[in-house]
């Protein structure tokens, strides 16, 4: 039986689903935190030490979570992912993909560079410059979103609606990330999450937020929608721009009917998506990994069985 390492600090529902999906393909899966790994550069030892894989490195690694921490800690966790790939171990998504997506500035740059529609964005170091940008946008009738450069699930995000909001405008460790707010079409607040695996859009859902933050972790409801060609194409191109095996791509349609790619997530959750789409996402992810990287024949288990 082959062996897979699932990097996560909180296996939860997603970890269980992945473990079952890999077991269906003849692979046992072990949960490992990147905080437990280390490099040991001795001639007689494996250079990368992963708990429960001390004798032989795993056949592949599935990255389900990268812990936060100091800059040095996060760089070290990414070093482990890079080292594994250099050692010939498939890493899904790999360190470079994770780096690109957790850094919102680089995500925005790569989407813009690829010619994809994405909101106007500014990433600056100087507070006076950030304030000048915000004042100019507000006077032009635009609201802004202030985000930490690193973050997820809506943590630390604020909306700048009026001039008095500028009093609390703060940097994220010295960096200001400002993005023009997109008013979505229709009533209330909503966006679309498209799930992409190996260059193909798997399914999509609409998230309806209780506020302008549409994160499921913050109470947004989910509903399946038709995956039209324009949405699928945008999501596939966004995933390719960041060179990911799979991704959750967030897209908003504005009041003029134009789509905007907001985020590309390299470690997306899919519990809400699966609850409405009738597809076992973990089975699809496991199949893509073992077929493309480990040479296994497709099993084809993508039903809603869990």
C-alpha contacts under 8 A as a table, 3 or more apart, distances in Angstrom:
res1	aa1	res2	aa2	distance
1	X	26	X	5.71
1	X	27	X	5.57
1	X	28	X	6.88
2	X	26	X	6.52
2	X	27	X	4.56
2	X	28	X	6.31
2	X	58	X	7.96
2	X	59	X	6.48
3	X	27	X	5.21
3	X	28	X	4.91
3	X	29	X	5.79
3	X	30	X	7.67
3	X	58	X	5.48
3	X	59	X	5.65
3	X	60	X	7.37
4	X	22	X	8.00
4	X	27	X	6.57
4	X	28	X	6.16
4	X	29	X	4.64
4	X	30	X	6.39
4	X	58	X	5.34
4	X	59	X	5.73
4	X	60	X	5.17
4	X	61	X	5.71
4	X	62	X	7.34
5	X	29	X	5.66
5	X	30	X	5.05
5	X	31	X	6.12
5	X	32	X	6.52
5	X	58	X	6.10
5	X	60	X	6.56
5	X	61	X	4.81
5	X	62	X	6.27
6	X	15	X	7.60
6	X	29	X	6.55
6	X	30	X	5.93
6	X	31	X	4.89
6	X	32	X	6.00
6	X	61	X	5.86
6	X	62	X	4.78
6	X	63	X	5.97
6	X	64	X	6.44
7	X	31	X	6.01
7	X	32	X	4.91
7	X	33	X	5.40
7	X	34	X	6.27
7	X	61	X	7.18
7	X	62	X	6.23
7	X	63	X	4.94
7	X	64	X	5.48
7	X	65	X	5.95
7	X	66	X	7.43
8	X	11	X	5.92
8	X	15	X	7.92
8	X	31	X	6.30
8	X	32	X	5.89
8	X	33	X	5.15
8	X	34	X	7.30
8	X	63	X	7.01
8	X	64	X	5.22
8	X	65	X	4.60
8	X	66	X	6.91
9	X	31	X	7.98
9	X	32	X	7.14
9	X	33	X	5.15
9	X	34	X	7.94
9	X	65	X	6.70
9	X	67	X	7.30
10	X	15	X	7.79
11	X	14	X	6.28
11	X	15	X	4.17
11	X	16	X	6.67
11	X	31	X	6.89
12	X	15	X	5.46
12	X	16	X	6.37
13	X	16	X	5.20
13	X	17	X	6.24
13	X	271	X	7.92
14	X	17	X	5.15
14	X	18	X	6.23
14	X	269	X	7.53
14	X	270	X	7.83
14	X	271	X	7.39
14	X	282	X	7.73
15	X	18	X	5.16
15	X	19	X	6.11
15	X	31	X	7.70
15	X	64	X	7.77
16	X	19	X	5.12
16	X	20	X	6.26
17	X	20	X	5.25
17	X	21	X	6.18
17	X	282	X	5.84
17	X	283	X	7.94
17	X	306	X	6.98
18	X	21	X	4.99
18	X	22	X	6.14
18	X	282	X	5.24
18	X	283	X	7.23
18	X	286	X	6.94
19	X	22	X	5.29
19	X	23	X	6.13
19	X	28	X	7.05
19	X	29	X	5.45
19	X	30	X	7.89
20	X	23	X	5.02
20	X	24	X	6.29
21	X	24	X	5.19
21	X	25	X	6.87
21	X	282	X	6.11
21	X	283	X	4.96
21	X	286	X	6.00
21	X	287	X	7.99
22	X	25	X	5.17
22	X	26	X	6.49
22	X	27	X	5.12
22	X	28	X	6.48
22	X	29	X	6.82
22	X	283	X	7.73
22	X	286	X	5.85
22	X	287	X	7.99
23	X	26	X	5.02
23	X	27	X	4.92
23	X	28	X	5.59
23	X	29	X	7.51
24	X	27	X	7.41
25	X	287	X	7.81
25	X	299	X	7.45
30	X	52	X	7.70
32	X	36	X	7.24
32	X	50	X	7.61
32	X	51	X	6.92
33	X	36	X	5.51
33	X	37	X	7.24
34	X	37	X	5.29
34	X	66	X	6.92
34	X	67	X	7.23
34	X	77	X	5.93
34	X	80	X	7.77
35	X	67	X	7.47
35	X	77	X	7.27
36	X	50	X	7.08
36	X	51	X	6.80
37	X	48	X	7.40
37	X	49	X	5.60
37	X	50	X	4.94
37	X	51	X	6.73
37	X	80	X	7.50
38	X	48	X	6.04
38	X	49	X	5.25
38	X	50	X	7.01
38	X	80	X	7.38
39	X	47	X	5.57
39	X	48	X	4.71
39	X	49	X	6.01
39	X	80	X	7.52
40	X	45	X	7.16
40	X	46	X	7.01
40	X	47	X	4.87
40	X	48	X	6.13
40	X	49	X	6.79
41	X	45	X	7.31
41	X	46	X	7.62
41	X	47	X	4.98
41	X	48	X	7.92
42	X	45	X	5.53
42	X	46	X	7.66
42	X	47	X	6.83
46	X	49	X	6.46
46	X	54	X	7.51
46	X	55	X	7.57
46	X	56	X	7.85
48	X	57	X	7.98
48	X	80	X	7.34
48	X	83	X	7.51
48	X	84	X	7.43
49	X	53	X	7.20
49	X	54	X	5.96
50	X	53	X	5.25
50	X	54	X	6.06
50	X	57	X	7.50
51	X	54	X	6.14
53	X	56	X	5.48
53	X	57	X	5.47
53	X	58	X	6.49
54	X	57	X	7.12
57	X	89	X	7.89
58	X	61	X	6.82
58	X	89	X	7.33
59	X	89	X	6.37
59	X	90	X	7.36
59	X	294	X	7.75
60	X	89	X	5.49
60	X	90	X	4.82
60	X	91	X	6.10
60	X	92	X	7.89
60	X	294	X	7.99
61	X	89	X	7.23
61	X	90	X	6.16
61	X	91	X	4.81
61	X	92	X	6.16
62	X	91	X	6.08
62	X	92	X	4.89
62	X	93	X	6.92
63	X	66	X	7.39
63	X	91	X	7.13
63	X	92	X	5.87
63	X	93	X	6.07
63	X	94	X	7.61
63	X	267	X	7.24
64	X	267	X	5.91
65	X	267	X	6.63
66	X	74	X	7.82
66	X	77	X	7.12
67	X	74	X	7.15
67	X	77	X	7.86
68	X	73	X	7.69
68	X	74	X	6.31
69	X	72	X	7.85
69	X	73	X	5.62
69	X	74	X	6.00
70	X	73	X	5.09
70	X	74	X	6.26
71	X	74	X	5.29
71	X	75	X	6.07
72	X	75	X	5.15
72	X	76	X	6.10
73	X	76	X	5.07
73	X	77	X	6.33
74	X	77	X	5.12
74	X	78	X	6.32
75	X	78	X	5.11
75	X	79	X	6.05
76	X	79	X	4.77
76	X	80	X	6.43
77	X	80	X	5.25
77	X	81	X	6.73
78	X	81	X	5.03
78	X	82	X	6.15
78	X	95	X	5.59
78	X	99	X	7.80
79	X	82	X	5.01
79	X	83	X	5.91
79	X	95	X	7.77
80	X	83	X	5.10
80	X	84	X	6.18
81	X	84	X	5.26
81	X	85	X	6.43
81	X	91	X	6.95
81	X	94	X	6.48
81	X	95	X	5.16
82	X	85	X	5.27
82	X	86	X	6.25
82	X	94	X	7.30
82	X	95	X	5.54
82	X	96	X	7.67
83	X	86	X	5.02
83	X	87	X	6.14
84	X	87	X	4.95
84	X	88	X	6.53
84	X	89	X	5.35
84	X	90	X	7.55
84	X	91	X	7.20
85	X	88	X	5.13
85	X	89	X	5.03
85	X	90	X	5.96
85	X	91	X	6.13
85	X	94	X	7.43
86	X	89	X	7.32
90	X	94	X	7.87
90	X	293	X	6.40
91	X	94	X	4.73
91	X	95	X	7.66
92	X	245	X	6.50
92	X	289	X	7.24
93	X	97	X	6.11
93	X	98	X	6.71
93	X	244	X	6.15
93	X	245	X	5.71
93	X	246	X	7.01
93	X	266	X	6.68
93	X	267	X	7.83
94	X	97	X	5.46
94	X	98	X	6.38
94	X	244	X	7.73
95	X	98	X	5.09
95	X	99	X	6.09
96	X	99	X	5.03
96	X	100	X	6.23
97	X	100	X	5.24
97	X	101	X	6.35
97	X	242	X	6.19
97	X	243	X	6.10
97	X	244	X	5.49
97	X	266	X	6.71
98	X	101	X	5.33
98	X	102	X	6.03
98	X	266	X	5.77
98	X	267	X	7.72
99	X	102	X	5.57
99	X	103	X	6.26
100	X	103	X	5.62
100	X	104	X	7.70
100	X	106	X	5.80
100	X	107	X	5.76
100	X	242	X	6.39
101	X	104	X	6.39
101	X	106	X	7.30
101	X	107	X	5.52
101	X	242	X	7.27
101	X	264	X	6.23
101	X	265	X	5.98
101	X	266	X	6.02
102	X	107	X	7.80
102	X	149	X	7.78
102	X	150	X	5.64
102	X	151	X	6.98
102	X	265	X	7.67
102	X	266	X	7.80
103	X	106	X	5.48
103	X	107	X	6.26
103	X	149	X	5.73
103	X	150	X	5.55
104	X	107	X	4.92
104	X	108	X	6.09
104	X	149	X	5.28
104	X	150	X	6.54
104	X	263	X	7.96
105	X	108	X	5.28
105	X	109	X	6.21
105	X	123	X	6.45
105	X	149	X	6.49
105	X	177	X	7.23
106	X	109	X	4.92
106	X	110	X	6.04
107	X	110	X	5.30
107	X	111	X	6.20
107	X	242	X	7.29
107	X	263	X	7.44
107	X	264	X	7.27
108	X	111	X	5.23
108	X	112	X	6.11
108	X	118	X	7.41
108	X	121	X	7.27
109	X	112	X	5.12
109	X	113	X	5.96
110	X	113	X	4.92
110	X	114	X	6.11
110	X	241	X	6.20
110	X	242	X	6.80
111	X	114	X	5.17
111	X	115	X	6.54
111	X	116	X	5.47
111	X	117	X	7.63
111	X	118	X	6.92
111	X	238	X	6.37
111	X	241	X	6.45
111	X	242	X	7.95
111	X	261	X	7.96
112	X	115	X	5.15
112	X	116	X	5.70
112	X	117	X	7.16
112	X	118	X	6.71
113	X	116	X	7.57
114	X	238	X	7.99
114	X	241	X	6.35
116	X	234	X	7.40
116	X	237	X	7.85
116	X	238	X	7.31
116	X	260	X	7.93
116	X	261	X	7.31
117	X	259	X	6.83
117	X	260	X	5.00
117	X	261	X	6.08
118	X	260	X	4.73
118	X	261	X	4.91
118	X	262	X	6.19
119	X	179	X	6.40
119	X	180	X	5.72
119	X	181	X	7.41
119	X	182	X	7.25
119	X	260	X	6.45
119	X	261	X	7.57
119	X	262	X	7.16
120	X	179	X	5.84
120	X	180	X	5.50
121	X	177	X	7.38
121	X	178	X	5.69
121	X	179	X	4.32
121	X	180	X	6.42
122	X	176	X	7.80
122	X	177	X	5.89
122	X	178	X	5.19
122	X	179	X	6.39
123	X	175	X	6.98
123	X	176	X	5.60
123	X	177	X	4.54
123	X	178	X	6.39
124	X	127	X	7.84
124	X	129	X	7.25
124	X	130	X	6.55
124	X	175	X	5.92
124	X	176	X	5.30
124	X	177	X	6.74
125	X	129	X	7.97
125	X	130	X	7.84
125	X	174	X	6.17
125	X	175	X	4.83
125	X	176	X	6.13
126	X	129	X	5.35
126	X	130	X	6.37
126	X	175	X	7.72
126	X	176	X	7.82
127	X	130	X	4.97
127	X	131	X	6.14
127	X	171	X	7.70
127	X	176	X	7.49
128	X	131	X	5.14
128	X	132	X	6.17
129	X	132	X	5.03
129	X	133	X	6.24
130	X	133	X	5.19
130	X	134	X	6.22
130	X	176	X	6.57
130	X	178	X	7.84
131	X	134	X	5.04
131	X	135	X	6.05
131	X	166	X	7.04
132	X	135	X	5.16
132	X	136	X	6.13
133	X	136	X	5.21
133	X	137	X	6.21
134	X	137	X	5.18
134	X	138	X	6.12
134	X	144	X	7.14
134	X	166	X	7.72
134	X	178	X	7.95
135	X	138	X	5.18
135	X	139	X	6.12
135	X	163	X	6.92
136	X	139	X	5.25
136	X	140	X	6.28
137	X	140	X	5.05
137	X	141	X	6.48
137	X	142	X	5.21
137	X	143	X	6.84
137	X	144	X	7.47
137	X	180	X	7.93
138	X	141	X	5.09
138	X	142	X	5.07
138	X	143	X	5.94
138	X	144	X	7.81
138	X	161	X	7.29
138	X	162	X	6.63
138	X	163	X	7.15
139	X	142	X	7.32
142	X	161	X	8.00
142	X	180	X	6.75
142	X	181	X	6.98
143	X	159	X	7.09
143	X	160	X	5.69
143	X	161	X	5.10
143	X	162	X	7.68
143	X	180	X	6.13
143	X	181	X	5.29
144	X	159	X	5.77
144	X	160	X	5.02
144	X	161	X	6.89
144	X	178	X	6.37
144	X	179	X	5.48
144	X	180	X	4.51
144	X	181	X	4.86
145	X	157	X	6.91
145	X	158	X	5.75
145	X	159	X	4.56
145	X	160	X	6.04
145	X	178	X	5.65
145	X	179	X	5.09
145	X	180	X	6.18
145	X	181	X	5.77
146	X	157	X	5.72
146	X	158	X	5.24
146	X	159	X	6.23
146	X	160	X	7.18
146	X	169	X	7.87
146	X	176	X	7.35
146	X	177	X	5.81
146	X	178	X	4.80
146	X	179	X	6.61
147	X	156	X	6.30
147	X	157	X	4.64
147	X	158	X	6.70
147	X	172	X	7.75
147	X	176	X	7.63
147	X	177	X	5.57
147	X	178	X	6.61
148	X	151	X	6.07
148	X	156	X	6.18
148	X	157	X	6.80
148	X	171	X	7.57
148	X	172	X	5.06
148	X	175	X	7.98
148	X	176	X	7.51
148	X	177	X	6.58
149	X	172	X	6.56
149	X	175	X	7.35
149	X	176	X	7.79
149	X	177	X	6.36
151	X	154	X	7.43
151	X	155	X	6.27
151	X	156	X	7.49
152	X	155	X	5.91
153	X	215	X	6.03
153	X	217	X	6.30
153	X	218	X	7.53
154	X	157	X	5.71
154	X	213	X	6.79
154	X	215	X	6.66
154	X	218	X	7.79
159	X	181	X	7.84
160	X	163	X	7.94
160	X	165	X	5.73
160	X	166	X	7.19
161	X	165	X	6.68
162	X	165	X	5.56
162	X	166	X	7.59
163	X	166	X	5.64
164	X	167	X	5.89
165	X	168	X	6.12
165	X	169	X	6.96
166	X	169	X	5.00
170	X	176	X	7.35
171	X	174	X	5.05
171	X	175	X	5.05
171	X	176	X	4.83
171	X	177	X	7.84
172	X	175	X	5.12
172	X	176	X	6.22
172	X	177	X	7.97
182	X	252	X	7.42
182	X	254	X	6.26
183	X	254	X	5.59
183	X	255	X	6.50
184	X	189	X	6.45
184	X	190	X	6.58
184	X	191	X	7.38
184	X	252	X	6.24
184	X	253	X	5.54
184	X	254	X	4.30
184	X	255	X	5.65
185	X	253	X	6.05
185	X	254	X	4.99
185	X	255	X	4.19
185	X	256	X	7.48
185	X	257	X	7.12
186	X	255	X	7.24
188	X	208	X	7.69
188	X	209	X	7.79
188	X	211	X	7.89
189	X	208	X	5.76
189	X	209	X	5.54
189	X	210	X	7.36
189	X	211	X	6.51
189	X	212	X	5.46
189	X	213	X	7.74
189	X	214	X	7.06
190	X	206	X	6.67
190	X	207	X	5.37
190	X	208	X	4.34
190	X	209	X	5.95
190	X	212	X	7.68
190	X	214	X	6.13
190	X	252	X	7.40
191	X	206	X	5.74
191	X	207	X	5.47
191	X	208	X	6.87
191	X	214	X	6.75
191	X	250	X	6.83
191	X	251	X	5.86
191	X	252	X	4.75
191	X	253	X	7.17
192	X	204	X	6.88
192	X	205	X	5.71
192	X	206	X	4.49
192	X	207	X	6.04
192	X	249	X	7.99
192	X	250	X	5.61
192	X	251	X	5.11
192	X	252	X	6.18
193	X	204	X	5.60
193	X	205	X	5.47
193	X	206	X	6.37
193	X	207	X	7.26
193	X	248	X	6.26
193	X	249	X	5.50
193	X	250	X	4.65
193	X	251	X	6.45
194	X	201	X	6.76
194	X	202	X	7.46
194	X	203	X	6.01
194	X	204	X	4.37
194	X	205	X	6.72
194	X	231	X	7.67
194	X	232	X	7.24
194	X	235	X	6.38
194	X	248	X	5.72
194	X	249	X	5.14
194	X	250	X	6.55
194	X	251	X	7.82
195	X	201	X	5.84
195	X	202	X	5.56
195	X	203	X	5.72
195	X	204	X	6.24
195	X	235	X	7.83
195	X	246	X	7.47
195	X	247	X	5.93
195	X	248	X	4.67
195	X	249	X	6.36
196	X	199	X	6.36
196	X	200	X	5.45
196	X	201	X	4.32
196	X	202	X	5.56
196	X	203	X	7.70
196	X	235	X	6.95
196	X	236	X	6.47
196	X	239	X	7.27
196	X	246	X	5.29
196	X	247	X	5.30
196	X	248	X	6.41
196	X	249	X	7.56
197	X	200	X	5.41
197	X	201	X	6.45
197	X	202	X	6.67
197	X	245	X	6.09
197	X	246	X	4.29
197	X	247	X	6.77
197	X	284	X	7.95
197	X	285	X	7.10
197	X	288	X	7.57
198	X	244	X	7.91
198	X	245	X	5.27
198	X	246	X	6.01
198	X	288	X	7.22
199	X	236	X	5.68
199	X	239	X	7.46
199	X	240	X	7.18
199	X	245	X	7.61
199	X	246	X	7.73
200	X	232	X	7.89
200	X	236	X	6.43
201	X	232	X	5.52
201	X	233	X	8.00
201	X	235	X	7.10
201	X	236	X	6.44
203	X	227	X	6.35
203	X	277	X	6.94
204	X	224	X	6.24
204	X	225	X	6.05
204	X	226	X	7.10
204	X	227	X	5.83
204	X	273	X	7.41
204	X	277	X	7.56
205	X	222	X	6.36
205	X	223	X	5.38
205	X	224	X	4.26
205	X	225	X	5.23
205	X	273	X	6.31
205	X	276	X	7.60
205	X	277	X	7.53
206	X	222	X	5.72
206	X	223	X	5.27
206	X	224	X	6.19
206	X	225	X	6.34
207	X	214	X	5.93
207	X	215	X	7.35
207	X	216	X	7.23
207	X	220	X	5.86
207	X	221	X	5.57
207	X	222	X	4.78
207	X	223	X	6.71
208	X	214	X	5.93
208	X	220	X	5.16
208	X	221	X	5.21
208	X	222	X	6.53
209	X	212	X	6.24
209	X	213	X	5.88
209	X	214	X	4.19
209	X	215	X	6.79
209	X	216	X	7.76
209	X	218	X	7.89
209	X	219	X	6.74
209	X	220	X	4.14
209	X	221	X	6.55
210	X	213	X	7.39
210	X	214	X	7.35
210	X	219	X	6.72
210	X	220	X	6.04
211	X	214	X	7.02
213	X	218	X	7.60
214	X	218	X	7.37
214	X	219	X	7.94
214	X	220	X	5.50
215	X	218	X	5.23
215	X	219	X	6.77
215	X	220	X	5.59
216	X	219	X	5.14
216	X	220	X	4.44
216	X	221	X	6.55
216	X	222	X	7.65
216	X	272	X	7.00
217	X	220	X	7.18
222	X	272	X	6.39
222	X	273	X	7.01
222	X	276	X	6.94
223	X	276	X	5.91
224	X	273	X	7.73
224	X	276	X	5.50
224	X	277	X	5.77
227	X	231	X	6.47
227	X	232	X	6.34
228	X	231	X	5.58
228	X	232	X	6.29
229	X	232	X	5.08
229	X	233	X	5.91
230	X	233	X	5.18
230	X	234	X	6.21
231	X	234	X	5.27
231	X	235	X	6.21
231	X	251	X	7.96
232	X	235	X	5.23
232	X	236	X	6.10
233	X	236	X	5.19
233	X	237	X	6.13
234	X	237	X	5.22
234	X	238	X	6.08
234	X	261	X	7.58
235	X	238	X	5.09
235	X	239	X	6.17
235	X	249	X	5.72
235	X	261	X	7.87
236	X	239	X	5.19
236	X	240	X	6.17
237	X	240	X	5.00
237	X	241	X	6.07
238	X	241	X	5.06
238	X	242	X	6.63
238	X	249	X	7.42
238	X	261	X	7.70
238	X	264	X	7.03
239	X	242	X	5.39
239	X	243	X	6.07
239	X	244	X	5.67
239	X	245	X	7.94
239	X	246	X	7.15
239	X	247	X	6.26
239	X	249	X	7.47
239	X	264	X	6.91
240	X	243	X	4.65
240	X	244	X	6.32
244	X	247	X	6.62
244	X	266	X	7.00
246	X	266	X	6.78
246	X	285	X	7.96
247	X	264	X	6.38
247	X	265	X	5.37
247	X	266	X	5.03
247	X	267	X	7.03
247	X	268	X	6.48
248	X	264	X	5.90
248	X	265	X	5.01
248	X	266	X	6.88
248	X	267	X	7.78
248	X	268	X	5.43
248	X	269	X	7.96
249	X	261	X	7.34
249	X	262	X	7.71
249	X	263	X	5.91
249	X	264	X	4.57
249	X	265	X	6.23
250	X	261	X	6.04
250	X	262	X	5.45
250	X	263	X	5.16
250	X	264	X	6.39
251	X	259	X	6.53
251	X	260	X	5.50
251	X	261	X	4.49
251	X	262	X	5.54
251	X	263	X	7.39
252	X	259	X	5.57
252	X	260	X	5.26
252	X	261	X	6.60
252	X	262	X	6.98
253	X	256	X	7.94
253	X	257	X	5.80
253	X	258	X	5.36
253	X	259	X	4.32
253	X	260	X	6.32
254	X	257	X	5.34
254	X	258	X	5.41
254	X	259	X	6.37
254	X	260	X	7.62
255	X	258	X	7.43
261	X	264	X	7.92
265	X	268	X	5.39
269	X	272	X	7.77
270	X	273	X	4.99
270	X	274	X	5.92
270	X	281	X	7.12
271	X	274	X	5.18
271	X	275	X	6.18
272	X	275	X	5.15
272	X	276	X	6.97
273	X	276	X	5.70
273	X	277	X	6.06
274	X	277	X	5.15
274	X	278	X	5.96
274	X	279	X	5.94
274	X	280	X	6.54
274	X	281	X	6.69
274	X	304	X	7.93
275	X	278	X	6.74
278	X	303	X	6.89
278	X	304	X	4.94
279	X	302	X	5.87
279	X	303	X	5.20
279	X	304	X	4.67
280	X	283	X	5.52
280	X	284	X	6.70
280	X	301	X	7.95
280	X	302	X	5.25
280	X	303	X	5.44
280	X	304	X	4.70
280	X	305	X	6.41
280	X	306	X	6.84
281	X	284	X	5.10
281	X	285	X	6.24
281	X	302	X	7.10
282	X	285	X	5.06
282	X	286	X	6.03
283	X	286	X	5.20
283	X	287	X	6.01
283	X	301	X	6.04
283	X	302	X	5.68
284	X	287	X	5.18
284	X	288	X	6.21
284	X	301	X	7.19
284	X	302	X	5.77
285	X	288	X	5.23
285	X	289	X	6.33
286	X	289	X	5.21
286	X	290	X	6.23
287	X	290	X	5.39
287	X	291	X	5.86
287	X	298	X	6.51
287	X	299	X	7.08
287	X	300	X	7.50
287	X	301	X	7.97
288	X	291	X	5.36
288	X	292	X	5.86
288	X	293	X	7.95
289	X	292	X	5.59
289	X	293	X	5.61
289	X	294	X	7.07
290	X	293	X	5.49
290	X	294	X	4.66
290	X	295	X	6.30
290	X	296	X	5.63
291	X	294	X	5.70
291	X	295	X	4.92
291	X	296	X	4.56
291	X	297	X	5.89
291	X	298	X	6.12
292	X	295	X	5.94
292	X	296	X	7.65
302	X	305	X	7.96
